[in-house]
Amino acid sequence: MSEQPQSSDRWSSEIDTLVTRCVAELAASPTEIALREAYARYGGQKGAVKRAVQAAITAAPKERKREVGQVGNAALQQIDGAFESRKRVLADEARGRDLARTVDVTLPGRAPRAGHLHPLTHTRREIERIFAQLGFSLATGPQVETDFHNFEALAMPKDHPARDMQDTFYVAGAKDVLLRTHTSPVQIRTMLAQRPPVRVICPGPVYRRDDDPTHSPMFHQVEGLVVDEQVTFGDLKGTLLHFVRAFFGPATGIRLRPSFFPFTEPSAEVDLSCVFCALQPKTRSPDAGCRTCKGTGWLEVGGAGMVDPEVFRHVDYDSERYTGFAFGFGIDRMAMLKYRISDIRLLYEGDQRLLEQFQ
Ligand code: PHE
């Protein structure tokens, strides 16, 4: 045997071995990335097969270079073919998985439902807005109050019978500390903190031992307080009338009935012309009325009056120089009237069927 064929055998069997290994690795590549890496190791510019072919061509005598080149090309074509066919198999498998999937990730997502304000918040904000336009500022106080701010300074000493109507929740283990029964203690806190003129509203939760369709143990009030020189009952009436008209509509009327509060003198219950039978004071006929207003055409919404000098004494205001008015309304009650909600407890149950109407 001549040397030529032997050496020819050696390079071609070396290429054969590489091709066999390459084809096996390509066929076993689990992903397209692994496939491309395997291909690059053999068939790429610096790949093992490529280099072996080039080396064989270089080593071959001139007259055999062409033959060696052809064998080399066939080897490279073989691994190209193995690469392409494995690529098709992997693509088919990926498509199969895509089709087998029951979740369509290309569907547009479901946006989370955005929340919205509670009807009581709408109501409170609307009240604040109306009074802000009249130049009132906002004042707040703690819901856990002292007996002094909630009762004593409001001319309700310990033995005063008016306390009975506002019996509440006392904090165990603390002397004279309770959940405030009204927003009136914020009057005291405001006056202790500043000198006249005062023009504030104080909205917030209050607590009483009540629980029925129109009373909740926790509800909301908004207090109003104006103190300055020459503030009159006429100012109180004008302020209240402006407010109810801005809040319930321009045809709304008010009625002030003589009443009693220890911290105002004179005092009044504030009635609103019924928003259900929509009977306006001027046009009401004697047989008018509905169930809500019990046929009277009027709805009670709060209390009001001129600040009692006894209150001024507690906060060290000169009652010879200053006069003032105060009022207290139920925010829940106003929300119920405005949005025609029949049971106060609906405001606290979080039932979506009610709440979603206030988006
Ligand atoms: N604080 C009183 C109540 O809750 C209401 C009120 C406020 C009355 C201000 C007069 C003046 O019953």
Boltz pocket constraint, residues with backbone or C-beta under 6 A from the ligand:
constraints:
  - pocket:
      binder: B
      contacts: [[A, 181], [A, 182], [A, 183], [A, 184], [A, 223], [A, 224], [A, 261], [A, 264], [A, 268], [A, 302], [A, 303], [A, 304], [A, 305], [A, 326], [A, 327], [A, 328], [A, 329]]
      max_distance: 6.0
